[in-house]
Amino acid sequence: MDFVVDQTEPINPSLSQPMKDEDLEVFIDEFGEATRRAKVPVATLEKWKGRLPFLLLDYWREEGWCG
């Protein structure tokens, strides 16, 4: 099931470029790109804002939940 997510602004406003940091690149090199994705609902991102690291929430926003 796909959800509509506004992907125009990062959760952390200080991030101005698309995601893909060095650690994520290493992870993708080791395990490969996702074969399935589900967009994360905006309500879920808002629920976890301030409780989880900004970077993780931005991964969810940009990449969705992947497998």
C-alpha positions as CSV (number, residue, x, y, z in Angstrom):
1,M,0.0,0.0,0.0
2,D,1.4,3.4,-1.0
3,F,0.7,6.6,0.9
4,V,1.0,10.1,-0.3
5,V,3.8,12.0,1.3
6,D,4.8,15.6,0.8
7,Q,8.5,15.2,-0.2
8,T,9.2,18.9,-0.9
9,E,10.8,19.7,2.5
10,P,13.1,17.7,4.7
11,I,12.1,17.0,8.3
12,N,15.3,18.8,9.4
13,P,15.2,22.2,7.6
14,S,19.0,22.4,7.8
15,L,19.3,19.7,5.2
16,S,19.1,21.3,1.8
17,Q,20.3,18.5,-0.4
18,P,18.8,15.1,-1.1
19,M,19.6,12.3,1.3
20,K,22.4,9.7,0.6
21,D,25.1,10.2,3.2
22,E,28.2,8.0,3.3
23,D,26.8,5.5,5.8
24,L,23.7,5.0,3.7
25,E,25.9,4.5,0.6
26,V,27.9,1.8,2.5
27,F,24.7,0.1,3.6
28,I,23.4,0.1,0.0
29,D,26.7,-1.2,-1.3
30,E,26.6,-4.0,1.2
31,F,23.0,-5.0,1.0
32,G,21.8,-3.6,-2.4
33,E,19.1,-1.2,-3.3
34,A,15.6,-1.8,-2.0
35,T,13.3,-4.0,-4.0
36,R,10.1,-2.7,-2.5
37,R,9.1,0.5,-0.9
38,A,6.1,2.0,0.9
39,K,5.8,5.7,1.3
40,V,5.7,6.8,5.0
41,P,2.5,8.6,5.9
42,V,3.0,12.3,6.9
43,A,1.1,11.6,10.2
44,T,3.8,9.0,11.1
45,L,6.6,11.4,10.3
46,E,4.9,14.0,12.5
47,K,4.3,11.5,15.3
48,W,8.0,10.6,15.5
49,K,9.3,14.1,15.0
50,G,11.3,15.1,18.1
51,R,11.5,11.4,19.2
52,L,13.7,9.9,16.5
53,P,16.8,11.4,14.9
54,F,16.1,13.9,12.1
55,L,18.3,11.9,9.8
56,L,16.2,8.7,10.3
57,L,13.0,10.6,9.6
58,D,14.5,12.1,6.5
59,Y,15.4,8.6,5.3
60,W,11.9,7.6,5.8
61,R,10.6,10.6,4.0
62,E,13.0,10.3,1.1
63,E,13.3,6.5,0.8
64,G,10.1,5.3,2.4
65,W,10.0,2.0,4.3
66,C,12.0,-0.4,2.2
67,G,12.7,-4.1,1.9
